[in-house]
Amino acid sequence: MSLRYPVARPVWAGNEEQYVLDCLRSTRISSSGPYLERFEAAFAGHCGARHALACSSGTAALHLALLALGVGPGDEILVPSLTFVAVANAVAYCGARPVFVDSEPLTWTLDAARLAEAVTPRTRGVIAVHLYGHPADMDAITAVARRHRIFVVEDAAEAHGAVYRGRTAGSLGDVATFSFYGNKVVTTGEGGMVVTSDSRIADRVARLRGQGMEPARRYWFPERGYNYRMPNLLAAVGLAQLERIEWHVERRRQVAAWYAESLAGQPGLRLQPELDGCLNSRWMNCVELLDPAASRDGVMARLATAGIETRPFFPPMHTLPMYSDGVDRRALRVAEQAATRGLNLPSHAALEQDDVRHIAREFLAAVAPGQA
Ligand SMILES: Cc1ncc(COP(=O)(O)O)c(C=O)c1O
């Protein structure tokens, strides 16, 4: 479906064309080359971490991070249920079991107050997700993790440039992961990054993403690895995007401010806030319809006829067929409620104030058709 106002689109605001052309002309298009080195170094610097390892997707980044942390069969990993399915899938790829934890009702990120009750002797770690651009409460999550001696993976797939208590997303856990899918704040089309300051984890990730090859011995594979590499060609796009990350985040925050202005004071609506001490990078502009009589799907259908694309919140992962066995849904009510009432409005860096005003007007008309 091609609509006049898509939810997401990439925006080229820097050296993308020049770097890609340079890469093509150099013939260094595959999984080694100067753009990869520059992208990784610049990304580590941006996050304030020692190592950044580019890979083929955000899902691969999560899988590599968990493997490098030694996750395997029999382990349990705590994950927020309200997020993209890749989080649980990466846990399952390792033969481990995702254990779903509810969201807190304000930002819909992982509820740290519910973590401890989900810990068992098999729990090895927690994946905290900065949902839709808002940082998870990392200090509270880390405090529980330290008490129970489990690791923290920070999934920042949706939150490039977000900040939590003065620290940039990517530097807040034992390992962080990012996605560069085409709808993200920084994109390479498809791609991912593992970020860590732990050299042992970085070495494991580097090996596993390249089929497990021993670094000093070509074509010698002492263990089974993966082809999860990123090509130099895509790193060229990523580097150009990263060079303008402040602009991208600023534009997205401007779009969010315009939505807030246009929808301020409207009864029955709640936008994703920005909690004190946090910078929400506004990957998505999220609205929750609070009136139980409101039809979220009806609103989305009406907006589609006006050429405006919207997306529903992610279905909580514990409701998906492969993850629903034995789950106590009463403990996951916040996630379930937000998922049925929430939607994402068009959210990208090329939107102008008039676009946002128009979308907001159509949105309000769709929410309360009688009053339009
Ligand atoms: C929170 C989260 N984690 C992981 C991923 C997976 O990233 P990718 O699509 O690059 O594999 C996504 C993708 O949107 C995501 O939103």
The ligand as a Tripos MOL2 file, in Angstrom:
@<TRIPOS>MOLECULE
LIG
   16    16     1     0     0
SMALL
NO_CHARGES

@<TRIPOS>ATOM
      1 C1         13.2930   -3.8140   19.5800 C.3       1 LIG1
      2 C2         13.7850   -4.4710   18.3310 C.ar      1 LIG1
      3 N1         14.7150   -5.4210   18.4180 N.ar      1 LIG1
      4 C3         15.2100   -6.0420   17.3280 C.ar      1 LIG1
      5 C4         14.7630   -5.7210   16.0730 C.ar      1 LIG1
      6 C5         15.2720   -6.4800   14.9050 C.3       1 LIG1
      7 O1         15.9660   -5.7080   13.9850 O.3       1 LIG1
      8 P1         16.0780   -6.1700   12.4360 P.3       1 LIG1
      9 O2         14.7550   -5.9500   11.8210 O.co2     1 LIG1
     10 O3         17.1530   -5.2730   11.9090 O.co2     1 LIG1
     11 O4         16.4920   -7.5980   12.4380 O.co2     1 LIG1
     12 C6         13.7970   -4.7260   15.9210 C.ar      1 LIG1
     13 C7         13.3310   -4.3520   14.5690 C.2       1 LIG1
     14 O5         12.5800   -3.4620   14.3650 O.2       1 LIG1
     15 C8         13.2880   -4.0950   17.0660 C.ar      1 LIG1
     16 O6         12.3340   -3.1620   16.9760 O.3       1 LIG1
@<TRIPOS>BOND
     1     1     2 1
     2     2     3 ar
     3     2    15 ar
     4     3     4 ar
     5     4     5 ar
     6     5     6 1
     7     5    12 ar
     8     6     7 1
     9     7     8 1
    10     8     9 2
    11     8    10 1
    12     8    11 1
    13    12    13 1
    14    12    15 ar
    15    13    14 2
    16    15    16 1
@<TRIPOS>SUBSTRUCTURE
     1 LIG1         1 GROUP 0 **** ****
